[in-house]
Amino acid sequence: MEISDWISLGGVLGALIMSGWALVYTRSSAKSGKTSAAAAVRSADAADASAGAATRAAEEAARVSHIEREREHGALRPPPPPQIEGEVGGTSPRQALFGALTVPRDYRVQARAWNGTSHTPISLPLLIRANQAYRFCIEHWPDGRTRPQTQEIEFEFWAPMESDGVEMWACPCDRPHTGNEGHWRWRVPVEYTDVTDTIG
């Protein structure tokens, strides 16, 4: 063989060697790429699982917190009496039916006397103090009345405000703490015993 043939053969062998190395490198890169892609998928799956677990934990914490706030809301509600005992007071023709109210802590309060579907406001102080009996007029009694017209009394309560000048406390629940609707509400029947019914 001539020198030129040896040179050509060397070039061909060099090209074959380079092709072989390129093929090995390509296969190695492809394998490495697949491994990296699989690792990336596993990492993404783990991140998704972690995010899901964090979301579930946050939802559970929120649910437990809500339950605790509702429990506290119930504990702070003034316990309603089974009924309001009516008592007639005053002298004719200025008689009226009175009731009494006592609560275990300071509350703001509003009350209404219900007669079927209609109601009239009841005069109570805006703030009633803990463990003090409040006597209030339920309805005025004209001559000859022997039974109350008021069937129920609706009471609405709120925690005191800073302007009330009493020890502040608050309900932790999410319900409105001010406004036209009470934070807590009672609807209590009025009971009245006519003394003439017991004579006999």
Secondary structure, 3 states (H helix, E strand, C coil): CCHHHHHHHHHHHHHHHHHHHHHHHHHHHHHHHHHHHHHHHHHHHHHHHHHHHHHHHHHHHHHHHHHHHHHHHHHHCCCCCCCEECEEECCCCCEEEEEEECCCCCEEEEEEEEECCEEEEECCCCEECCCCCEEEEEEEECCCCCCCCCCEEEEEEECCCHHHCCCCCCCCCCCCCCCCCCCEEEEEEEECCCHHHHCC
